[in-house]
Amino acid sequence: MKCGDKEWKHCRVEKMGCTGCYYDEKGEKKKMKEMIYSTERKIEVLDTGYCLGLLYYILNLGTHPVAYIKIPRGHKLYNKDYDDIYKEIDLDVHGGLTYSNNYLCISEKQKVEGWFIGWDYAHYGDYAGYEEMMPKQFRTNGKKWTTKEIFAEVKEACYQIQKMQDK
């Protein structure tokens, strides 16, 4: 399913052949879970799907959200440590990459195999759920990221990853 005119004007990803990031396999508008910050550690999938053929996950770890993209075998970034990836591409994600591994835990009991890279939203200026346990004068009142904002970064990262493979 194709995005509407408004999305088309602003989406570089669809112009590369994406079938529509905001739609599920039935052609219905996707429903993302909203990020709810807490003081407790957990793993909850807020959104997952494919963007330009790349599997992605947006997770809630309780105190902060994270985003991951699965790199396919044969891609230039496959099996590369996240520090080494910046030698290949200046991947523009919030705070820089902080994860690369041959699996991703998407719940306390479920692990997805494959080469994943990822980044978190727990940097200076970001809100963290544990702040609620601190006295008010010590809280940073940082940015609370929404799932939709994180997805916009995931889309851009997928675009950069796929475009680099074309070179």
Secondary structure, 3 states (H helix, E strand, C coil): CCCCHHHHHHCCCHHHCCCCCCECCCCCECCCCCCCCCCCCCCEEEEEEEECCEEEEEEECCCCEEEEEEECCCCCCCCCCHHHHHHHCCCCCCCCCCEEEEEEECCCCCEEEEEEEEEECCCCCECCHHHHHCCHHHCCCCECCCHHHHHHHHHHHHHHHHHHHHC
